[in-house]
């Protein structure tokens, strides 16, 4: 894939950083310090820190974080805080990172030089999650033009808004985001997201992204009934609003049927996935998804030849 949409090098664009934080005093310095010389504006919203995060930002970097609280009645929705951080910026381009993510300042500086001549609304970047003895390659829409907003109560993202407004994003191989989650908080965080997703499904049952994530968590936890109920809703929706989530649901359902030695069911699900993929192939997120098409091709070949043990979905970072 081309680096950053294959656009020419020009002057450096004005670049802002938007971030939401809570109790990140131990990780913020390593995230922010290398990037600050390249940023024209920084906007941080704190959602309830009690560890001195807000004071640390002020004393170490001169950054005044806006304080807000998450509402339990709204599923602890982070999107208002995310959008409040975005709204405080006046720069043409915005970078979104979290405290447990790291970006090379040299890479960011090089990419910023290409942005003034860019025809794109945003960029998907490689997103590498590092765990003990393991690394998971994925992507994140982390760089985009001002004016777009985050959508969704849980696992909010930017591509939903870009897609709804007919904007286009490209792949930027140069801007790698290294994600270092706290392994000790993994189980607690997953349970918190499970509860938030159930709340979000009750409030917004048409937001298919929630069904995908809730189904995948149930799949990982061994809750077969919940997994298949949620994943079937996502897969059957064939939602153009959430094409990747729908395709992901097909992948995990195919694995589950293959695990039961259900050759016909596996083939049926994979055929449906291939058919849906053909209808959404030009979607900007589908186009940059480097894992989906080859997985579907391989799984269809394996199922056709009876090698059901090879129909195993890759892992997702959630």
Secondary structure by P-SEA (a helix, b strand, c coil): cccccccccccccbbbbbbcccccccccccccccccccccbbbbbbcccccaaaaaaaaaccbbbbbbbbbccccccaaaaaaaaaaaccccbbbbbcccccccaaaaaaaaaacccccccccccbbbbbccccccccccccccccccccccccccccaaaaaaabbbbbbbccbbbbbbccccaaaaaaaaaaaaaaaaaaaccccaaaaaaaaaaaaaacaaaaaaaaaaaaaaacccccaaaaaaaaaaaaaaaaaacaaaaaaaaaaaaaaaaaaaccccccccccccaaaaaaaaaaaaaccccccccccccc
